[in-house]
Amino acid sequence: MLLVILWLIQDFLTVFGGGGMQVPGLFMLGIVYKLLFDDGSDDSLWAIWAAFAGGILWDLRWVGIPGFFTLAHVIVVLIVLQVWGMIPPQARDSGNTIIVFMLMELSQLLPPMLPVLILGGNIGWTFFLIQQAYSLPAILFTMYIYLKRVKDSKKV
């Protein structure tokens, strides 16, 4: 349910921005956040399907080319699963803030990078840099929530 709400917030921000404002990928941040608390024993297939569904809906709603952002969303999920799975469970709770930040930044870096690579030019880079500037507060806020949850789980 949280992912649906994040997708709708992201969509509403895009609508209210007139389609020209590059909003952060709140939906992908939500998926990465949820993946960071998976213990690895769970089947993480939900994340791939969620990224696929959210990406295809975003493509049909805004881009018009099905599969454009969908591919990037699924790739981000697969990279997060691979990298987070390589870290031992004991080290995950020790506050790997740099790795967590890099994984969250990846969720904001890869999907908007595809239009730049495909369309190219100065316009693509301008939109990309603006989107990265808007994404930083969302990443930092998500990092704060993540670190608070990790800290609270250590107290129990």
N, C-alpha and C positions, 0 to 999 in steps of 0.2 A: 504494500500500500504506500509505503514511503517513497518508493521509486516512481510510482504513478504521480504522486503529489509533486515530486521534484521535476518530473518531465513537464507537468502542467505549468508549474511556476516558470520554468525555463521558456516554455511556449508563450505564456502571457507576457513575460518580459520582452520577448522578441516582437510580439504584436504591439505592445505599448511603445516600443522603440521604433516602430515603423518599419521593421525588417532591416534597417540599416545599422542598428546598434548590435555589436557583437557581444552577446551575453555569454557568461561562463557556462560550461557544460555541467550544470548541477546534477543532471541525471547520471552522468558518468562518475562524478564525485561520489554520489550515493552508492553506486555499484562497487566502486573501489573501497569505500569505507566499510561496506558490509563484507566484502571479501577479506579484509584485513582481520576480521574477527572470526572468520571460519577457521576451525581447528584442523582442517585438512582431512578429517575422517568423513565429513559431510560430502555429499556429491555436489560439486560446484557447477553442474550443468545448468542450474537455474540462472547463473550469471551470464553464461553464453547466450541463452535464450532471451533473457531480459535485455542484454545489449543488442541482440539482433532485432527484437521487437521495437525497442526504443529507437534504434537507428533507422529502421525501415519506416517507422511512423514519421520521424524527423525528415527523412528524405522525401517522402510523399507530401509532407506538409510544406516544406520550405524549398527543397532543392529541386525536386521534380525528376531526379534521376535515381531510381531505386537501387540501393546498394552503395551509394556514394559514401555516406557516413556510416552505414551499417558495417562495412568492412573495417573501418577504423575502430569502431566500438568493439567489435569482436576481437580484433588484434590486441587492443588495450587489455581486455579481460584475459586473453591467453598469456600475455606478457606478465600481468600481475600475478596470475596463478603460478606461472613458472618461477618467477623471482621470489615470491612469498613462500612457495613450496620448498625452495632451496635453503631457506633460513630455518634452523632448528627451532622447535617450539619454545625452548627455554630462552632463546635469544629474541624472540618476537616481543616478549613482554618487557624487555630491558630498556625500552625506549629508543628504538632504532629510528630516531626522528629524521635522519637524512634519507634513509631508504624509504620511509613512509612518505616524506615530502616528494621524493623523486617519483614514486608510483602515482601519487596524486597529481603531480605536474604532468606526468605522461598522459593522464586522462584528459588534460586540458591542451596538451601539445599536439598529439597525433591527429585527432579528428579535424581541427581547423587547419592543420598543415596540408591535408590532401587537396583542398581547393587551391592553395598557393602553388603546390607542385603541378597540378593539372592546368590551372588557369594562368599561373605565372604573372609576371609583370609587377609593377610598383603598386597597383591597386590591391592585389592579393596580399602583398607584404604589409601594407598599411592596415588592412582589416585584421590580419594575423596579429600584429603588434598591439593593436587596440584591444583585441580579444584577450591577449595575454595580460595586459594591464588590468582589465576588468576581472580576470580570473584569479589574480593573486589574493585579493581579500577573501574570496570564497575558499581558496585552498588553505589559507591561514586559519580561517574560522573552522574549517573541517579538521585541520590539524589540532586545534585547540580542543575540540570535542573529542577527538581520538585520544589525545594525551590525558584528558580528564577521565575518560572512561577506563583507560589502562591504569591510571593512578588509583581510581576507585576500586578496581578489581583486585589490586594488590593489597588493599586494606582489609578486604574480606577474608 
